[in-house]
Amino acid sequence: MANLSHLFSPGQIGPLALRNRIAVTAMGASLAEVDGQCGPRIIAYHEEQAKGGVGLVITGVAGVAWPVGANQTNQIAISDDRFLPGLTALTEAVHRHGAKIAAQIHHGGLVAMQDMLAGRPIWGPSLPPAPSGDFTASFLLEELAEAPFSRVRDIDVKVMTVDDIHHVVKQFADAADRARRAGFDGVEIHGGHGYLLSSFISPKTNVRTDAYGGSLENRARFLLEVISAVKARTGGAIALWCKLDSREVGVKNGLTIEDSVQIARLAEQAGAEAITVTAYHDAGQPKLHSGSHTPHEPGVNLPYAARIKAAVNIPVIASGRVEPEAGDRAIAKGTIDFVSMGRKLLADPYLPAKLAEGREHDVRPCIYCYTCISAIYLGQPMRCAVNPELGFEYQRPLQQHGGRRVVVIGGGPGGMETARRLDAMGHKVVLIEEGERLGGTLRFASLAYPANERLLDWLRHQIEMSAVKVRLRTHATLEVMHALAPDAIVVATGAVRGLTPIPGNHLPHVLSGDDLRGLMLGKGGEALKQKVGLATRIAAKVGAATRLTSNLAFVREATKTWIPLGQRIVIIGGELVGLELAEFLIERGREVAVVDEAPRFGAGLTIVRRMRLLAELAEHGVRLCPQASGIAIEEGLVHFVDKEGSQQVVPADHVVIAKGATGDAKLAETLSLAGFEVHVVGDCRGVGYIEKAMHDAAAAALAVSIAR
């Protein structure tokens, strides 16, 4: 990684001096108390970020009118002096570690979910337009039953009067003064993401004809009055800035970057001392939920931040999947001043300290799976797939004991993470893997979704740098276990995958997921020999012998030129594995259909990742056939009855059965019966993919360490 001297240079926002240019972006965490108080959980969450070396912590939304205007459960309230003790405890915790903290002050307006659930009216400039689409189509049925919006019955809209506007302006000013008294170093006024202030700014949601509607200056008036009132109330004692949408992605007649440039200038004139640049989207289009403020595309908001930076004379904070190197370059060029990071700091709150120390390979990577934000869609506290401690920093660790001899069986993500943690706790660890290299099914998952390879590389590096003894090509027999004489055994052998009993699954053009993994990664087997030609088998062996197939980047590129599959492929299985395989194959020019009995596709994927993937598959012509029945395979075709009851026939040069994975605890049971202390991790006790592997690993390592 290049020298990040600009990212780690001191920065200034108004009166606020910062030790570096990295901020924690404001994220809805749902980690405050149910009554809006800042309790131990959210205090410890933000304190961990301060310990990790960020310059600035920006809280998630703090409701200026709470409970009115609240848009999620367990959000911070800043609407009354009774919240001052918790807010003060939060600022003191962050300050103890040299970081500064700002409160993001907010009113949910038209998207205030808690108002809808409580039967209160939602506040807005005008009656909102009808939704353009149905983003709930990407939810599984069980998720729909859990999601807060499913409990909303009638919605009443309060079209705000001028007196209402003046009342809310005062609420923002009161909240900012409360922040000052609680020890906050600044406030960020949330003027984006469809919340109250942005609903006035957007021409899509504001059709007023008075002084707060019509022209851009009129639509921005509410925001500008809030900025002026906050400035007057705080007297310049704390920094003041606002968060603005640079555009509304996919919104017909919505906000444009040209509009946002003008609004930023007006905000500066009103007293804003910085601008945080974000974006919003048409919420009715599922794919766009990862296309604006939480983007899938790296650095997508940077050009828009640069446009705004060129128009103002105050600092600009850029957000939205900005990699450290890209942020450093942009700061060096003068197109931004600060980088606010979200998901990266959830995965590893110590990212700033590690980068500053030149330990970039020790930064636990975000894999952009959207576990964090998808939890919020279901009204759950935020969590992270790769960082089990997120949201649980407040729980004091139990007394732990190192020095035990531990064998970990299985070199996939669950096994590597368990071994890494046990080694760090002071245990003597042997990691056994029956294959030729570590990684398990994460290797194939990294082919289909390259972001996963970051985690694979990180885990391997952590094992290489540890004292863990790795034994490859080793079967975990009772004899081996007795010879090693461990104090405890952790079984992390993954799921078993059999061919689902579908008529025709024995035919030579039918492959299992394991068959395909073997082809791509240079593994063979007797069953596979009967299904592929000699040339393919030779190519796989050569790749394995030369270790080319161990290089996932090589395999990813090589398969774009040649892959031992026909042109027309039917995947039976509409869960995570089947859909990511479909994505992999369409990128290699194949015609793909996905068929399954499931009523909705994408189980195993998080909601926001599923929203994007289903849309992209449809855009690329993948035929998605949920709720199919009577699925059967014949030579050259698959036939089934679709959800409308019509018989369907799909041509198939190859069929891949990407379902049927189940947990398998037989080895764990055998070892336990033999008298060993056994802990089970990951898919071998029920399929749960990366999140389950990483979280189980943390639990198992702790259980081993507290056992007597």
N, C-alpha and C positions, 0 to 999 in steps of 0.2 A: 504494500500500500504506500502511495506517495506521501511525502511530508504533508501533514495537515495543519500547517502553521497558521493559516488564516482561520480555520475552524476553531482553533484553540487560542486565538488572540482575544484579548479583553474587548468587550463591547459596551455600548451605552445606549439606553433608551430614556430620553428626558433626564430626570435626576437619578436614574437607576444604572449603577455600574455593575457589569456582569463579568465573571471570570473567564467565560468563553462564549462561543456563538451557538451553543447547543441548548435548545429548549425542549422540555416535554410538552408536546402539543396537548391541547385540552381534549380529553376523551371522556365520554360517558362511561363511568366505571361501575356505578351502582354499588359503591362500597361504603357510602355514608350510612347513618342509622335511618331507620324507617321514619323517624320524626324530623329528618333533615339535619340533625346534629352531626358534627364531625367527631366520630368516635375513634377508638383504637385502630379499627381496621383501615380506614382511609388515611389516618395519620401515618401509620406504619408503611402503607403503600407509597405515599409521597416521600416519606423520609428515606426509604430505600433508594429512590431516584436521586435524592440529594447526596446520599452516601456514594452513589455511583459516579458522581462527578459532573452532572449537568450544571450549566450556568443558571438556568431558569426553569422553575416548575410552574406550569400553568394548570390550574385545577380544571376538572370538568365543570359543566354548567352549575353555577350557583344561582338559585332562583331568587330574583329580586322581589317577587310577589308571592313566593311559596306559601301555601300549596298551590295557589293559582299560578298557571303558567308552567307547572312542572311537566316534564316530558318523559321522565322515567322514574322507576322506583328507586328509593335509597339514593337520591341525588342530594347534593349539598344545598342547604337553605341559607340565605343571607338577608332575609326579609324582616328580621326582628332582632333586637338586642339580646334576646335569650340565646341566640346562637353564638354570641361572642366568645364564651369560654372555650368551646370546641374549635372555633376558627383560630383563636389565639394559640391554642395548644398545637394546631397544625403548623402555623407559621414558625413557632419556636422550634419545632422538631426539624423543619427544613433548614432553618438558619444555623442550627448546631453544626451543620456539615458544610457551611460555606456557600450554599446555593441561595438564590433569591426566589421569591414566590409571588405569583399574581393570581388573583381570583378572576375567573371568567364569569362576568355578570350577564344575566340572561333572563328572557321571558319566552316561553315556548310558543305563545300565540296559536296559530292555526294547527300546529302539530303537537300541542300539549296533551299527550296521551293521558296523563293523570287527571286532567280536567274532564276528558271524555269518559274515563272510567268512573269518576265520581259524580257524573251527571251535571257538572258545571259547564257553562258555555265556554267555548274557545274564543279567544279574542283575535280580531283581525281588521284589516282596513276595509274589506268588502266581503260579500259572500264569495267563497272560493269557487273556482271553476270545477267542473266534474272531473274525476280522475281520468287520465288518458289511457290507462291500462290496468292490469291486475297483477301487481307484484306478488300477491299471495299464491299465484299459480305455481311458484317454485317451492313452496313449503310442502313438506310431507304432511300427511293427515294428522299424525300425532303432534307435529309442531303447531299446526293450526289450532288444535285443541288447547295447547299451552300458551300460545302467543297472547299478550294482553289485548291486542286489537280485536280478538275474537269475542271478547266480553263486552265490547262497546255496542250499545243498542241504538239510541237516538243521539244525534249530534245537534247541539244548538250553537249557533254562531252569534257572538256579540260584535256587531259592526260598531267600531269604536267612535264615540263622539269626540269633539275637540277637548272637552273636559276629561274624558277618559285618557286621552293622549297626555295631557298635562299631568294627570295623576301618575301615569306610568313613568314619565320623565322624572318626577320626584322620587319614585321608587328606585330608579336607577341611581340617582344622586345619593339617596339615603344608603343604598347598598354599598356604594363606593366609599362613603364616609365610614361605614361600618368596617369595610375592609381595611381602611387606613388605621382605625382604632385597634383592629385585631392584629396589626403588625404586617399586613401584606405590603409588598414593595411596589405593587402596581395592580391595575385592573385592565382586563381585556373585555371590551364591550362586544358581545356577540351580535354581529350584524349580518350573519349569513345563515345558510343551511335551512331556509324555510321558516325560521323562527320569527318572532313578532316583528323585529326591526326589518328583517329582509323581506317579509311579506309586504311591507310598505314600499320598499325599494323596488321590488320586482314589478314590471309592467304586467306580468301575467296574473298576479294576485291582487294588484291595487288598481281598481277602476273608479276611484273616488274622483269627484269633480271640484273638491274644495282645495284649500291651501296645502293639503297633504296628499294630493293626487294629481295626475296629469303629467306635467313636465318632470324631467329628471330631478331638477332642483326641488320641486314640491315633494316628490316621492322620497327624497333623501332628507326632507326637513325633520322628520321625527328623529332619525339617527343623529342629525346635527344638533338638535336641541338636547338630546341625551348627552352628547359629548360636551357641549357647553356647560350644561348643568353639573356634570361630574367634575369638570375642570374648576368651576367656581366653588363647588362644595369642598373639594379636597385641597384647593389652594396651591397646587403644584407640589404638595408634600410627597406624593407618590406618582409613579409613571402611569400614563393613560394612553391606551391605544385601542384600536378596534379591529375586528376580524371581518373581512369583506369577501363576498363571492366575486371571483374574477369573471365568472360567466355562469350561466345556467345551461348545463349540457343537455341537449335533446329537448329543450323547452321551446316550443314554437312561440315566437314573439317574446322570448325571455330576455334576461339580462345579458349584455354583451361585454366584451373586454373594453370597448370604447366607452360604454356607460361607466364601467368600474373605474377606469382611469379618471374620469371626471369626478366620480364620487370620492375617490381617494384624495383628490385635490381639495374638495370641499371639506372632507374630514380633517385634513391638515389645517385648513383655515379656521376650523371650529375649535382646534386645540388638541387634536390627536397627535401623539408623539411617535407613533409607529403604525404600520399597517401589517396585519397578518393576512396573507393572501391564500385563499382557499377556493372552493368551487362548490356548486350545488348541481342538481340534476332533476330530470323528470322522474319522480318517485314511482310512477306507474310503469316504468320500463325496468324490468329486473336487472338487466346487465349493467345499467348505469349506476347501480348501487356500489359498484367498484370502479366507477369511471369518473369520479369527481373528487370529493374530499378524502376518500379512502381508496386511492386509485390502484389498479393492478399494473398499469404501465409506469415504470420508474420515471421520476422527474417530470411528469406530464404538466405540472403546474408551474414549472420554472420559467418558461417563456412568458407566461402571463404575469408572474411576479416581476420579471425584468421590465415589462411594459409599464407596470405601475411604478416601479423604482425610478424609471426615467422621467416620470411626471411629477414626482414629489421630492421634497428636501428632508424627509424624515426616514428613519430606518424601515426596511421591509423584512418581514419574517416569512420565509417560504415553507410550505408544508406539502406533504403528499408523496411518500415513498422516495425521498431524496437520499441517495446513498452518500456516505461521508465524503468520498472523493468528489462527487458532483457538487455537493454543497461547498466544499473548500474552493473548487474552481470558480463557482459562481460568486462567492464572496471576494475572491481575488480579482475577478473581472469587474466588481462593483455593481453587479446586477441584482444582488440581494445582500442583506447584512447579517441575517440569522437563519438558522435551520431549525424548525421544530420537528421533532421525531415522535412518532407514536408507537407503531407496532414494534419497531426495532428495540425500543426501550422497555416494552413489555417483555419481549423475549430475553433481554439482558439489560437490566437497569445499570449495570456497570460498564456498558459500552464506552462511555466517554473516558473513564479512567483507564480502561484497557487500551484504547486507541492512543491515549496520551503517553502510555508507557511502551508503545510499540508492540503490543500484544494482540494484534488484530486477529490472529488465528485462534485466540482464546475467547473471542466474542461469540456467544451462543446466537446463532442466526435465526431471524424470523424467516419462516417458510411461506409466508403470505397465503395461509390457509383460511384466514378470516374467522378462526375460532373466537377471537376476542370480540369482534363487533357482532358476530352472529348470536352470541349469548345475549347481547342487549336486545336483539329483536324478540327474544323469548322472555324478556323481563327477568333474566338471570344476572347475577353479578358477573362482571367481566372475568374471563380466564384466558390462559394461553396454552396452546398445545404443547409447546416445548419448555415452558417454565412453570412447573407445578406449584412453585411458591407464590406466584402472582395472586394477590388478594388474600394470602394467608401469612403475610409477613408479620402480622401482629401476634401470631401464635408462638409463644416462647418454645424453643426446641426442648424436648425432653432430654434428660441426662443420657448421654451416649457413651458407649464403651467401644474402643477400637481393639485391635490386636487379635481378632478372631481369624481363623482360616476359613475362607469362603470359596466355594466353587460356583461359578455362574455358567449355566449351560445354555448356549445359544448366542450367536454373534450378531443378531439383528439389533435394531435400535433399543429395544427393551433390555437386552443383555448387556450391550455396551454401556448404556446409561447407568444401569445398576452397578456394573463393575467400576465405572468411573467414580460414582458416588461412594462406594464402599472403600475404594482406595483413598479417596480424599478424607474419609473418616478414620483412616489408620488401620484398616484391615489388610490381611494378606490374601490377595485375590488371584485365583486362576480362572481364566475365561476359556471355555471349551466351545469349539465350533466344528461341526462335522464337515463343512465345506472348505474350499481352498482359500477363501478370503472372508473378511468381516463385511457385514452389511445386511445379510438376509434379504427379505423381500423389499427392503428400502432401496436396494440397488435398482430393481426393476421399476419401482415407484418413481425413482429419480430420472429414469429414461422418459417416462410418460409426463412427469411434471418436474421440470428442471430445478425449481426452487427447492425441492426435497434434497437435491444433491448437496446443498449448503450444510444441511444437518448431517448427512452422511459423512462429509469431509470433516466436519467439526468433531463428531463422535470418534472417528478414526484417529484424528490428531490427538484428542484427549487421551485415548488409550495408549497411543505411541509415547506420549510424554509422561505417562504414569508408571507406577511400579507393577501394574497388572501383568501377569504372565499369561500369554496367549498361546493356546494349543489348537492349531488348525488340524483338519483331517482327523479328528478324534471323536469317536463315538462314546457317548456317556453311558457306559455299561455299569452294572453293579460292581464288577471287578475294578474298573477304573476308579469309581468312587471310593471303594474300600482302600485302594492303594493311596489315594490322596488324603484320606481320613479328614475330611473337612468338619468344622464345627457347625457349618450351615451350608445348605445348597439353595441356589436360586434357579428355578427352571423358567427359561424364557425362550422356548423352542418354537413359538409361533403357532399358527393355525395349520390344520390339515385341509387339503383341498382334493376332494374327489370329484369325479364326473357326476353331475346331477343325473338322476335316472330319467333321461329324455329318450324317447324312441329314436334310434339311429345314432346314438352317441358313440357307437363302436366303429363307425365308418372311417376310412383312412383320411378323409379331408377334415375331420373334426379334431380340434386341438383343445386341450385344457389350458388354463392359465399357466400352470407349471410347464406345459410343453412350450408355450410361447416364450416364457422366461428362459427356458433352456436354449431355445433357438437364438434369442437376442444376446444372451450372455455367455454363449459358448459351452453350455452344458448339454450332455446327451443322456441317453437311456434307452433301454430296449424298446419301450413303447414308442419313443420318438423315432427310432430307426424305421419303424413300419409306416411312418406318416410323412416322411420327407425323403427326397432323393439323395443319391450318393454325393452329388456336388454340394448340396446344402450341408450334409454331414461333414464333408471335408472342410468346407469353409468355416464351419463352427469350430472344428478341431484346430485348424490353423489359427483362428482367432484366439482360442484359449491358450494354445502353445506359445504364441508370441505375446500373450497378455494384452492383445489389442482389445479384446472384449471386456477387459477390466477397466478400460478407459471409457467411461460413459459418454464423454464428449465425442469421442471417435465413433462409438456405436450410434449415437444420436445423429451424427452427420452422415455416416456410411449408409444407414438405413433409409435415408432420403433418396439414395441412388439405387439401392437394391435391397429387397426384403423378400424372403422366401414364402410369400403368400400371394394368392391370386388377386385379381382386381376387385372382385365382389366378395365382401366379407360380411357375414352376419354374426353379431355378438349376442349371445344369450346371457343376459344378466345386466340389469340397469342400475346397479349400485356403483359405488365409487370406482371399483376396478374396471368395470365394463365401460363406464363413461370416459374415464381417463385413457383407456385403451382405444376407444373410438376417436378421441382427440389425437392420439399418437398416430393412428392409421390415416386419418383424413389429411394430416400434415404430410403424409407420404403418398398422397394421390389416390388412395383407395376409396371405393364406393362402399359405404358402411350403413348397415341397419342394426338397430339395437332392439331386441325383443325380450320381454319379461312379463311375468304375471303381475308384478307389483303395480298398484294403481297409480303411483307417482314415482318417477325416477330420481336417483341421486342420494339414496340412503348412504351414510358414511361420509358424505361431503357436508361441509358446513353450509348454512343457508346462503350466505353471500357468494361463496365460491360456486355453489350450485346454480345460483341465479345467472352467473356469467357463463358457466360451462354449458348449461342447457341452451342458452341463447346462441352461443357460438356454434354448437353442434348443428342447431337448426339452420343458422346462417350458411353453413357449409354443406347443406343438403343431406345431412345424416337423417335417415328415417327412424324416428323414435316411436316405438310401438308398445306403450304400457298396457296393462290390464289384458294381456293376451292369454288365451287358453288353448289347450290342445296342441301345444308346441311339439313338432316332430321334425326330424331331420331325414332327408333322403339324399341320394346322390345328386349334387348340383343344386339343391334347393332346401329351403326351410318353409314349412307351412304351419299356419296357426289360425285361430279365430280371433278377430280383433274385438275391441271393446264394444263396437256396434253390433257384433254378432255375425259379421261377414267373414267368409273364408279368404285368407290371404296367402299368396305364394311369393316368396322372395328368392331370387336366384342367389346361389352362394358357391363360389369357388372354394372358399374355406369357411368353416364355422368355428368360432371360439366360444367355449363355455366358460364364462367369467363369473361363476357363482358356485355356491356349495362349500365355501370355507366355513369351518367350524372349529371351536376350541378342542384341544386334546390334552387332557391332564393325566393321561395314563402313566407317563414317565414319573410325574410328580407323585402319583399315588403309589407306584412301585417303590420309589425311593423312601417315601414316608413309611410304608409297611416294613421296609428294611431297617428302620430305626433312625433315619436321618432327620434332622430339622430341615424342613422344606418350605420355601416360599415360592409363590407362582406369580409371574409377571407377564403382561401383554396378552397377545391373541390366543395363547394356549389355554386361557381360561375364559375365552369369549372374545369374538372379533371386535376390536375397537380402534385399530389402526395406530397412527403415530401418537395421538394424544393419550390413548390408553397405555401404550408402551412406556411413554415418558413419565406419566403420572404414577403408574404401577411401580416403576423403577424407584421413584423417590420413596414411595411407601414401603417397599421391600427393604431398601437400604436402611431406612430408619428402624424397621422392625428387627432386622438383624443386629443393629447397633444397640438397641435397648433391651434385647433378650439377655437373660441371665444364664 
